[in-house]
């Protein structure tokens, strides 16, 4: 499966609680931090919820 590199680009401060929880579940704690996750439907759903706070790149 493909890998996705997810980077937090905006702060979670002032956002909804479920958006903050989603960022924590993805493993993101601060602006500029990146994590690599599998391209799975569960992860894509989480990314869709916080798409305004992160950038996503495909990693081979």
Buried (B, 14 or more C-beta within 10 A) or exposed (E): EEEBEBBBEEEBEEBEEEBBBBBEEBEBEEEEEBBEBEBEEEBEEBBEBBEEBBEBEEEE
